[in-house]
Amino acid sequence: MKFLVYMNFIFVSLSCSYYSLSGSIPTHIKSIHIPLFENQTSEFDLAENITDFIIEEFNESGVLRIENDQNCNSILKGKIKSISNGPYTFNKEESISEYRYKIDVQIEWYDLKNDKNILESNYSGYGAYGISGDIGTDGIDNDFDGKIDDQDDDEFGEPRAFATRVAMSKISEDILNDIMTTW
């Protein structure tokens, strides 16, 4: 019996000792360079904004250091392929009650040491907004967090701009999650 307890202790201790936030990122990759995304849309400032969102997501996570292109182990390149902005829901009178703003992005994560792509993928993110002009009173869960209007203290600002931020945030989170679990 003591032997089984001892073996369980050893097994649990060893399995926990290798856990890290960096998931399964190759051990030689400690940094990443994220150049300005290519923008294949007519949306002004979108490339700068989504690149900034992704850099911020990496900085907050601390998984990889953000470096310039001379000092990095890997590069994350991206292209904004398309945006769409159209009706999402309709009311009883068949009038538009909610719009959906969607961004489609393609990324490539490249390992400089091994001279190969680690990850190539497409991502989409979207946010919703109403036609009322005030997302704090529009009756819509604009950021899909399960809270509406006065229950949600982060729903404020111009509706379409807020939907754009929600879409960029979702894409940033998804990219970081995939990088942490790739390999």
KANORQUI-V902340 format. One record per helix or strand of 2 or more residues. SS is the DSSP state (@ for helix, = for strand). FROM is the first residue (numbers start at 1). TO is the last residue. Records with the same first field share a line. If there is no record, write none. Layout:
SS = FROM-TO / FROM-TO
This chain:
@ = 2-17 / 46-61 / 149-151 / 159-180
= = 31-33 / 38-39 / 65-66 / 74-90 / 96-111 / 116-129
